[in-house]
Amino acid sequence: MAVRKEWTEWHLTPRGWERGSTRVQGKGNDWAAEPEDRAASWVYTETETSAGVQTGGESTWDNKNPAEVEDLLRRFGPCPQKL
């Protein structure tokens, strides 16, 4: 069972990565609207259990334009690995 599970949604836009909704232990969810011009979204998660902390990011949405997403990833790098 997780002792702590927190996450941050990140949106890839023509301006770079923008922070979206978040979940912080003890504070709950803070919902934010997605940017209208986002090309893709990822969620970065930190989960703490008795075995240690696991981190990771996963793609949750894209605009079905792989060339645009790949171009933005080349320009701005991968999803931020932070909450």
Secondary structure, DSSP 8 states (H G I E B T S, - for coil): --SEEEEEEEEEETTEEEEEEEEETTTEEE-----TT-SEEEEEEEEEETTEEEEEEEEEEE-S-HHHHHHHHHHH-S-----
